[in-house]
Amino acid sequence: MDALTDPHAITSLAALDALYAEPSELVRKKVAPQLDAPTRAFIAASPFVLLGTVGPDGPHVTPRGDAPGFVEAPDDETLILPDRRGNNRLDALRDILVDDRVALLFLVPGAGETLRVHGRATITTDPALRARHVAQGKEPTSLLRVRVTSLYMQCAKAVIRSKLWAGAPRPAELPSMGALLEAHMKGAVKGEEVDARLPVTYAQTLY
């Protein structure tokens, strides 16, 4: 069954908007144009990121993982992702040669919130970068250089519902959701106030 045969299919923005409440002001304004110190700390703590691309064969989502800090943020506008050994399908890399838009989802074990980053990627074999990202004595064959265009934090509801990190402690040094939002929104919200509200918000809106 598809949209042509499903009488309950949603086929317009107006119909979709009618189903859901308006997003809060915080949700609308939390998008930032570049990295900042708390965001870079979150990325440095992440051992796992999902890379979304789109190409002639459609969309792909591929996992990227290594020791925390394997994704480098040399400045507030750039991310460097080493391409570790895989199956050589190269779905994401082939996509990027056609359409350089990418989406990244960073996860940190024990942390409910996730970081979503959007940008434009190029593939590089820069010798200095390859040497800087050696792991287990091996250089990556190539790396992605991502120019960040926007980012924002995703709340913890999905991780809480899934019990993904059940029993895993949150890293003590990891910036809180409130601290990240305060940085992204240039002080328009107070991190301590956001953090104080979150437990009640999650309890009331998880389902």
Secondary structure, DSSP 8 states (H G I E B T S, - for coil): --TTT-TT---SHHHHHHHS----HHHHH--BSS--HHHHHHHHH-SEEEEEEEETTEEEEEEEE-STT-SEEEETTEEEEE--S--S--HHHHHHHH--EEEEEEE-TT-S-EEEEEEEEEEE--HHHHHHT-BTTB--S-EEEEEEEEEEEE-SHHHHHHTTTTT----TTS--HHHHHHHHTTTSS-HHHHHHHHHHHHHHH--
